[in-house]
Amino acid sequence: MFFVRILIISAFASLFSVVQAAGLTIEITKGSQTAVPIAIVPFGQAGSIGNVKLSDVVDSDLGGSGFFKTLAEEDMLTKPTEAQKINFKDWQVLGQDYMVIGQVIGNGNQYNIEFQLFNVNNGQLLMGYRFAAGANELRRAAHHISDLIYEKLTGRKGSFNTRIAYVTRSQNRQFMLQVADADGFNPRTIAESPEPIMAPAWSPDGSKIAYVSFHTKRSAIFVQTLATGQRENVSSYPGINGAPAFSPDGNRLAITLSKDGSPDVYVLNLANRALTRLTNGMSIETEPSWSPDGNNIVFTSDQGGKPQLYLISSAGGKASRLTFQGDYNARGRFSSDGKSLAMVTANGGDYRIAVMDMASRTVNVLSSGRLDESPSFSPNGSMVLFAAKSGPRSTLAVVSTDGAVQQKLAFESGDVREPAWAP
C-alpha cells in the first residue's frame, strides 16, 4: 500500500546527521538565460557591526535566485557608498543594469541601515530606504532589502525573508524538527525525539507547526506554538495519525486517520476536536492539502488502482480526479493564489517534482532527480522547495515554476527531508 510505503520511506530517510548552518552551500545548478546583471556594492560600515555583512547576504539572495547575475566584488572598479560618488560610466563598462549601495551604522545593539537602488543606464534612483534593526535582526534586515529589490525589479514579492521547516536526525540518533531562514541559516530545533518525526505543516500566520511524532511508539499529531514551545497532542487515535495540513483560517486540520479501517481524510476542528470524515472507501486516501480559499481539499488516493490526485469539497461530497498522466501522482500542494498545484510525479520509477496549471490541467515536470519528494511552494508562488536524493545523501533543492532556475541547498554535515516553506 502506497501510504505505508511513503510512511516507511519518510521514517527511514530521516536517519540523518544534524544540519549545521556554517556548512551550508547554495549552488545554482541552472540559472535563467535572461538573468539581470546587478552589482551589490559592499555597504559602508561604521561602529561595531558584528560578523554579519549585509551586502553579502543581499548578494547571495539575489544571485542565488537565478533571476539576477551579481557582480563579483573583485571585479568592481570602485566601491562607492554614497550616491554622489557613483560614476555610472564605470558600471556601464562592466555591463551592469542595476547597482545597490548602502551604509550601516551601529553601536553593537542598534543599527541604522540605508540602501539605494539605481538604474545604471540612466542614473535614475529607483528606490531608497532607511530603517533600524537590532543586533539579532541583521540577517533578516538584509533579507528584507533583498525582498524590496526583487519586488521592484520583477514586480513579484520576494521570499527571502521567510522561513523553512525540515526534519533531520542528529549524530546521537535524535530526530529533530528544525526551523531556519529560507537560505538555511539560523536553524533552531523545535522538537526532538528518539522516534521518527515527520510531515511538518505551517499554520497560515506562521506561528505554529503541526507535525507527526512517534515518540510514544505510535503516531500522533501535535500542534506546537513556536514562540513558547508549547505543544498539544490533537490526534492520537488507534492506527495511523498522519499528514496534517492547516486550513487557510488556521482553525482546522485536514488529517489522515485509519481508526475506522483503511486510511481516510478527515477534517479536525481544533477548538472542539470534532471530526468530519471526507472520504469513505476501501482505498487509501491521504496527504490532504487545502485550496487557498478553503473550499476544497486535494488528496492522494489509489482508488483508480495507482496513486493519483483527487479534489473534494472541504464540506464533503463526491471527489473528482485531477491527474491522469503517469503511473504516480501524489503529495499535491497549492500555490498561494490557487492557480498551480505542485506534486510528486513518477513514470518508470523516477520520482520528480511537477506543477499543474489548474485552469488547463497541463502538467510541467520541473526536476530531474531519481527520488525527489515533498514539494512546497514559496509564499510568492514563484519557486518550489523539495527534497532531492542523489546517491547516499539528500539535499534541499529549489526550482522556479517555469523550470528556468534551479538551485541546491547542500548541508555538509548531513541530509534533510520533508521541507515546508512558511507562508
C-alpha positions as CSV (number, residue, x, y, z in Angstrom):
1,M,0.0,0.0,0.0
2,F,1.4,3.3,-1.1
3,F,0.7,5.2,2.2
4,V,2.5,2.6,4.2
5,R,5.4,2.8,1.7
6,I,5.5,6.6,2.0
7,L,5.5,6.4,5.8
8,I,8.3,3.9,5.8
9,I,10.4,5.9,3.3
10,S,9.9,9.1,5.3
11,A,10.9,7.4,8.6
12,F,13.9,5.7,7.0
13,A,15.1,8.8,5.2
14,S,15.1,10.8,8.3
15,L,18.0,8.8,9.8
16,F,20.5,11.6,9.1
17,S,23.0,13.7,10.9
18,V,22.5,17.3,12.2
19,V,22.4,20.3,9.9
20,Q,24.9,23.0,10.6
21,A,24.3,26.4,9.0
22,A,28.0,27.0,8.7
23,G,28.3,24.1,6.4
24,L,25.6,25.3,4.0
25,T,26.4,25.7,0.3
26,I,23.9,27.3,-2.1
27,E,24.7,26.1,-5.6
28,I,22.9,27.4,-8.7
29,T,22.5,24.3,-10.9
30,K,20.5,26.1,-13.5
31,G,20.1,29.9,-14.0
32,S,17.9,31.9,-16.2
33,Q,19.4,32.8,-19.5
34,T,17.9,36.3,-19.1
35,A,19.4,36.9,-15.6
36,V,19.7,40.6,-15.0
37,P,23.2,42.0,-14.2
38,I,23.2,43.8,-10.8
39,A,26.1,44.9,-8.6
40,I,25.7,44.8,-4.8
41,V,28.4,47.2,-3.7
42,P,29.8,46.4,-0.2
43,F,28.0,48.6,2.3
44,G,29.9,51.2,4.2
45,Q,30.1,50.3,7.9
46,A,30.7,52.5,10.9
47,G,30.8,51.4,14.5
48,S,30.6,47.8,15.8
49,I,28.7,45.8,13.2
50,G,29.4,42.2,14.3
51,N,30.0,39.4,11.9
52,V,27.1,39.9,9.5
53,K,28.0,41.6,6.2
54,L,24.6,42.8,4.9
55,S,25.7,43.3,1.3
56,D,27.0,39.7,1.2
57,V,23.6,38.4,2.3
58,V,21.8,40.5,-0.3
59,D,24.3,39.4,-3.0
60,S,23.7,35.8,-2.0
61,D,19.9,36.2,-2.0
62,L,19.6,37.9,-5.4
63,G,22.4,35.8,-7.1
64,G,21.0,32.6,-5.6
65,S,17.6,33.3,-7.0
66,G,18.9,32.7,-10.5
67,F,17.0,35.7,-11.8
68,F,19.9,38.1,-11.2
69,K,23.6,37.8,-12.1
70,T,25.6,39.6,-9.4
71,L,29.0,41.1,-10.0
72,A,31.9,39.7,-8.0
73,E,33.4,42.2,-5.6
74,E,36.9,41.8,-7.1
75,D,35.6,42.9,-10.5
76,M,34.3,46.2,-9.2
77,L,36.3,49.3,-10.3
78,T,35.2,51.3,-7.3
79,K,33.1,50.7,-4.2
80,P,31.0,53.9,-3.6
81,T,28.8,54.1,-0.5
82,E,27.2,57.5,-1.4
83,A,25.2,58.4,-4.4
84,Q,27.3,61.5,-5.3
85,K,30.4,59.3,-5.6
86,I,29.0,56.9,-8.2
87,N,30.5,57.1,-11.7
88,F,27.8,55.3,-13.7
89,K,30.1,55.0,-16.7
90,D,32.3,52.6,-14.7
91,W,29.3,50.4,-14.1
92,Q,28.1,50.6,-17.7
93,V,31.5,49.4,-18.9
94,L,31.1,46.4,-16.5
95,G,27.8,45.6,-18.2
96,Q,25.6,46.2,-15.2
97,D,22.0,47.2,-15.5
98,Y,21.4,48.0,-11.8
99,M,23.5,48.7,-8.7
100,V,22.9,48.8,-5.0
101,I,24.8,50.9,-2.4
102,G,24.3,51.2,1.3
103,Q,25.6,52.1,4.7
104,V,25.3,50.5,8.2
105,I,25.9,52.5,11.4
106,G,25.8,50.7,14.7
107,N,26.9,50.6,18.3
108,G,26.6,46.8,18.8
109,N,23.0,46.8,19.9
110,Q,21.1,49.0,17.4
111,Y,21.8,49.6,13.8
112,N,20.7,52.3,11.3
113,I,20.6,50.8,7.8
114,E,20.1,52.6,4.5
115,F,20.4,51.5,0.9
116,Q,19.7,52.8,-2.6
117,L,18.9,51.0,-5.9
118,F,20.0,52.7,-9.2
119,N,19.4,52.2,-12.9
120,V,23.0,52.2,-14.2
121,N,22.0,53.1,-17.7
122,N,20.4,56.4,-16.9
123,G,21.5,57.0,-13.3
124,Q,17.9,57.0,-12.0
125,L,17.3,56.4,-8.3
126,L,14.7,53.6,-8.3
127,M,14.4,53.0,-4.6
128,G,15.8,54.3,-1.3
129,Y,15.1,53.0,2.2
130,R,16.3,53.8,5.7
131,F,15.4,51.7,8.8
132,A,16.6,50.5,12.1
133,A,17.4,46.9,13.2
134,G,18.5,45.2,16.4
135,A,21.8,43.2,16.7
136,N,20.0,39.9,16.3
137,E,18.0,41.2,13.3
138,L,20.8,42.0,10.8
139,R,20.3,38.9,8.6
140,R,16.6,39.4,8.5
141,A,17.2,43.1,7.6
142,A,19.4,42.0,4.7
143,H,16.7,39.6,3.5
144,H,14.2,42.4,3.7
145,I,16.4,44.5,1.5
146,S,16.6,41.6,-1.0
147,D,12.8,41.3,-1.0
148,L,12.3,45.0,-1.7
149,I,14.8,45.0,-4.6
150,Y,13.4,41.8,-6.0
151,E,9.8,43.1,-6.0
152,K,10.9,46.4,-7.5
153,L,12.7,44.8,-10.4
154,T,10.5,41.8,-11.1
155,G,7.0,43.0,-10.0
156,R,6.7,40.0,-7.7
157,K,7.1,39.9,-3.9
158,G,10.3,38.3,-2.7
159,S,10.5,35.3,-0.4
160,F,14.0,35.8,1.1
161,N,12.8,37.0,4.5
162,T,10.9,33.8,5.2
163,R,11.4,30.5,7.0
164,I,11.5,26.8,6.2
165,A,11.0,23.8,8.3
166,Y,12.5,20.4,7.8
167,V,13.3,17.1,9.6
168,T,16.8,15.7,10.2
169,R,18.5,13.4,12.7
170,S,21.5,14.1,14.9
171,Q,24.6,12.0,15.5
172,N,23.2,10.9,18.8
173,R,20.2,9.4,16.9
174,Q,17.7,12.1,17.9
175,F,15.1,13.0,15.3
176,M,14.8,16.8,15.1
177,L,12.3,19.2,13.6
178,Q,14.1,22.4,12.7
179,V,13.2,25.8,11.5
180,A,15.6,28.1,9.7
181,D,15.8,31.1,7.5
182,A,14.8,30.4,3.9
183,D,18.6,30.3,3.0
184,G,19.2,27.7,5.7
185,F,20.9,29.9,8.2
186,N,19.9,30.4,11.9
187,P,18.5,26.9,12.4
188,R,16.8,26.1,15.7
189,T,15.3,22.8,16.9
190,I,11.6,22.9,17.5
191,A,11.1,19.3,18.6
192,E,13.2,16.2,19.0
193,S,12.7,12.6,19.8
194,P,14.5,9.2,19.6
195,E,11.5,8.2,17.5
196,P,10.5,9.5,14.0
197,I,9.2,13.0,13.4
198,M,7.6,13.8,10.1
199,A,5.2,15.8,7.9
200,P,5.7,19.4,9.3
201,A,3.0,21.9,8.2
202,W,2.8,25.6,9.0
203,S,-0.2,27.5,10.3
204,P,-1.3,30.3,8.0
205,D,0.2,33.0,10.2
206,G,3.4,31.1,10.7
207,S,3.1,31.0,14.5
208,K,2.5,27.2,14.8
209,I,3.7,24.0,13.2
210,A,1.7,20.7,13.1
211,Y,3.7,17.5,12.7
212,V,3.6,13.8,13.3
213,S,5.6,12.2,16.1
214,F,6.2,8.6,17.1
215,H,7.8,9.4,20.5
216,T,5.3,7.1,22.2
217,K,6.0,4.3,19.6
218,R,2.6,5.2,18.0
219,S,1.8,8.0,15.6
220,A,0.2,11.2,17.0
221,I,-0.3,14.6,15.6
222,F,0.9,17.6,17.5
223,V,0.5,21.4,17.1
224,Q,3.3,23.4,18.5
225,T,3.5,27.2,19.1
226,L,6.9,28.4,18.0
227,A,7.1,31.4,20.4
228,T,6.6,29.4,23.5
229,G,7.5,25.9,22.6
230,Q,4.1,24.7,24.0
231,R,2.8,21.7,22.1
232,E,-0.6,19.9,22.1
233,N,-1.5,16.4,21.1
234,V,-4.5,16.9,18.9
235,S,-4.9,13.4,17.4
236,S,-3.8,10.1,18.7
237,Y,-6.4,7.6,17.5
238,P,-5.6,3.9,17.1
239,G,-3.8,3.3,13.8
240,I,-2.4,6.0,11.5
241,N,-2.5,9.6,12.5
242,G,-0.8,11.4,9.7
243,A,-0.3,14.2,7.1
244,P,-1.7,17.3,8.9
245,A,-2.5,20.4,6.9
246,F,-3.8,23.6,8.3
247,S,-7.0,25.2,6.8
248,P,-6.5,28.8,5.5
249,D,-8.3,30.2,8.6
250,G,-6.0,28.2,10.9
251,N,-8.9,26.7,12.8
252,R,-8.9,23.2,11.3
253,L,-6.6,20.5,10.3
254,A,-7.1,18.1,7.4
255,I,-5.5,14.8,8.5
256,T,-5.3,11.1,7.6
257,L,-6.7,8.6,10.1
258,S,-7.1,4.8,9.8
259,K,-9.2,4.4,13.0
260,D,-12.2,3.2,11.1
261,G,-10.4,0.9,8.7
262,S,-8.3,2.0,5.7
263,P,-6.7,5.4,5.7
264,D,-9.2,8.2,5.0
265,V,-9.2,12.0,5.0
266,Y,-10.8,13.8,7.9
267,V,-11.2,17.5,9.0
268,L,-10.4,18.1,12.6
269,N,-11.8,21.2,14.3
270,L,-9.0,22.4,16.6
271,A,-11.4,24.2,19.0
272,N,-13.7,21.4,19.9
273,R,-11.8,18.3,18.4
274,A,-14.9,17.5,16.3
275,L,-14.1,15.2,13.3
276,T,-15.6,15.4,9.9
277,R,-14.9,12.4,7.6
278,L,-14.5,13.4,4.0
279,T,-13.6,10.1,2.3
280,N,-15.0,6.6,2.9
281,G,-14.0,3.6,1.0
282,M,-11.7,0.6,0.8
283,S,-8.9,2.5,-1.0
284,I,-6.1,4.6,0.7
285,E,-6.8,8.3,0.9
286,T,-4.0,10.5,2.4
287,E,-1.8,13.7,2.1
288,P,-4.6,16.3,2.1
289,S,-3.9,19.9,1.3
290,W,-6.3,22.9,1.3
291,S,-7.1,25.2,-1.5
292,P,-6.3,28.8,-0.6
293,D,-10.0,29.7,-0.4
294,G,-10.6,26.8,2.0
295,N,-13.4,25.4,-0.2
296,N,-11.6,22.3,-1.5
297,I,-9.0,19.7,-0.4
298,V,-6.7,17.9,-2.7
299,F,-5.6,14.4,-1.6
300,T,-3.8,11.3,-2.8
301,S,-5.8,8.1,-3.5
302,D,-5.3,4.7,-5.1
303,Q,-8.9,4.2,-5.8
304,G,-8.2,4.0,-9.5
305,G,-5.5,1.4,-9.0
306,K,-2.5,3.7,-8.7
307,P,-1.8,6.8,-6.6
308,Q,-3.4,9.8,-8.2
309,L,-4.6,13.2,-7.0
310,Y,-8.3,13.9,-6.3
311,L,-10.2,17.0,-5.3
312,I,-13.1,17.1,-2.8
313,S,-15.1,19.9,-1.2
314,S,-13.9,20.6,2.4
315,A,-17.6,20.2,3.4
316,G,-17.7,16.7,2.0
317,G,-19.2,15.2,-1.2
318,K,-18.0,13.4,-4.2
319,A,-14.3,13.6,-5.2
320,S,-13.2,14.3,-8.7
321,R,-9.9,13.0,-10.2
322,L,-7.3,15.7,-11.1
323,T,-4.4,13.7,-12.6
324,F,-4.3,11.1,-15.3
325,Q,-0.8,11.4,-16.7
326,G,1.8,8.9,-15.5
327,D,1.8,6.0,-13.0
328,Y,2.0,8.0,-9.9
329,N,1.0,11.5,-8.8
330,A,0.9,12.4,-5.1
331,R,1.6,15.0,-2.4
332,G,-0.4,17.8,-4.0
333,R,0.2,21.3,-2.7
334,F,-1.5,24.5,-3.9
335,S,0.3,27.8,-4.6
336,S,-0.9,30.8,-2.6
337,D,-3.1,32.0,-5.4
338,G,-4.6,28.6,-6.1
339,K,-3.6,28.7,-9.8
340,S,-1.0,26.0,-9.6
341,L,-0.6,22.6,-7.8
342,A,2.8,21.1,-7.0
343,M,3.1,17.3,-6.9
344,V,5.4,14.4,-6.9
345,T,5.0,12.5,-10.2
346,A,6.5,9.3,-11.5
347,N,6.6,7.3,-14.6
348,G,9.0,4.4,-14.9
349,G,10.5,4.7,-11.4
350,D,11.8,8.2,-11.3
351,Y,10.1,10.4,-8.8
352,R,10.1,14.1,-9.8
353,I,8.6,17.4,-8.9
354,A,5.9,18.7,-11.3
355,V,3.4,21.6,-11.3
356,M,-0.1,21.5,-12.7
357,D,-1.8,24.6,-14.1
358,M,-5.3,24.3,-12.5
359,A,-7.0,26.1,-15.4
360,S,-5.7,23.9,-18.2
361,R,-4.7,20.8,-16.2
362,T,-1.4,20.9,-18.0
363,V,1.4,19.3,-16.0
364,N,5.0,20.5,-16.3
365,V,7.8,18.4,-14.8
366,L,10.4,20.6,-13.2
367,S,13.1,18.4,-11.6
368,S,15.3,15.7,-13.0
369,G,16.2,13.6,-9.9
370,R,15.5,9.9,-9.2
371,L,13.8,10.4,-5.8
372,D,12.5,14.0,-5.4
373,E,9.8,14.5,-2.8
374,S,7.9,16.8,-0.5
375,P,7.2,19.9,-2.7
376,S,6.3,23.2,-1.1
377,F,5.6,26.5,-2.8
378,S,7.4,29.7,-1.8
379,P,5.0,32.3,-0.4
380,N,5.1,34.3,-3.7
381,G,4.4,31.1,-5.7
382,S,7.5,31.6,-8.0
383,M,9.6,28.7,-6.6
384,V,9.1,25.2,-5.3
385,L,11.2,23.8,-2.4
386,F,11.7,20.0,-2.3
387,A,13.9,17.2,-1.0
388,A,16.2,15.6,-3.6
389,K,18.2,12.4,-3.1
390,S,21.3,11.8,-5.2
391,G,23.5,8.9,-4.2
392,P,23.8,8.3,-0.5
393,R,22.9,11.9,0.5
394,S,19.8,14.2,0.3
395,T,19.7,17.9,-0.1
396,L,17.1,20.6,-0.3
397,A,16.5,21.9,-3.8
398,V,14.6,24.9,-5.2
399,V,13.2,25.2,-8.7
400,S,11.3,28.0,-10.4
401,T,7.8,27.2,-11.5
402,D,8.9,27.6,-15.2
403,G,11.9,25.3,-14.6
404,A,14.3,28.0,-15.7
405,V,16.1,28.4,-12.4
406,Q,17.3,25.6,-10.1
407,Q,19.5,25.7,-7.0
408,K,20.6,23.2,-4.4
409,L,21.0,23.9,-0.6
410,A,23.6,21.3,0.5
411,F,24.5,20.8,4.1
412,E,28.0,19.5,4.6
413,S,27.3,17.6,7.8
414,G,24.1,15.7,6.9
415,D,20.9,15.2,4.9
416,V,17.5,16.8,5.4
417,R,13.9,15.7,4.5
418,E,10.3,16.9,4.3
419,P,10.8,20.6,3.9
420,A,7.9,23.0,4.3
421,W,8.1,26.7,3.3
422,A,6.4,29.0,5.8
423,P,3.6,31.3,4.5
